[in-house]
Amino acid sequence: MITNPNTCGLFERDMKAISDAVHAAGGYVYCDGANFNAIVGKVRPGDLGIDAMHINLHKTFSTPHGGGGPGSGPVVLSKALCPYGPIPFTELFEDGHLTLVEEETAGERHPQSFGRMAAFHGQMGMFTRALTYILSHGADGLRQVAEDAVLNANYVLRSLDDVLDAPFGGAGPCMHEALFSDDNLPEGFSTLDIAKGLIDEGFHPMTVYFPLVVHGAMLVEPTETESKAGLDRFIGSLRSLAQRAKAGDTSLKSAPHFAPRRRLDETQAARKPVLAWRGDLG
């Protein structure tokens, strides 16, 4: 299994060679579709030798990250694997028409399918929203989605790589996400302080401490929906927080100060969660 573009924001240019090597060894290639918004309308995964891919609806097709977004979405299969797919599935014929196969007697037309796996309709609200988004954009619009997502991420990356460490900044343009670390923050300050400081600035913090291969990772995924004005406000806030840390502003260590709840002991909360109502907790 491979994610391409990967979580470091880099596109694996040798993907076809990797797939060919796996196929030569008798294996198949599964691709994580979590970052498909960077290449939707620009790259056909099948051309890269990918045999199976789940196409997440969140981020790429506008649905929420929760509420069934990541868990709902089509799984597409190559010709090598499609005979084994579960029912129901869609089948594309050579004349270009698409058929939904919902029921089939064993051995009828797809004898190698292992049959019905689960209810088909799933998170119907997510499907409807994603389909509406796709139809409203069209093919040209979806290509523009990828271009805008990549443009926004690179704008964030190059606007902050002078104050925050960008571990892969020298690799050239990133894809849909800008990745920073806390390596150049002064001793005593960390990614957590920057993230909590962002709450006081009115922002939901970016993904932190992931990917695990980057120390103190700060993963910013602006997507195509952010305006330049919104990105500039975010960039200004993040720049200010990095400069405050470098100036030794210890108030960051106790941020957020203006949120309904102050900073929690997250380790203690994870290890000893209070799962029953206690009036003394307010």
Beta strands, then each sheet from edge to edge (+ up, - down):
strand 1: 2-3
strand 2: 30-32
strand 3: 52-54
strand 4: 75-77
strand 5: 89-92
strand 6: 98-101
strand 7: 178-180
strand 8: 207-208
strand 9: 218-220
sheet 1: 1+ 2+ 3+ 4-
sheet 2: 5+ 6-
sheet 3: 7+ 9- 8+
end
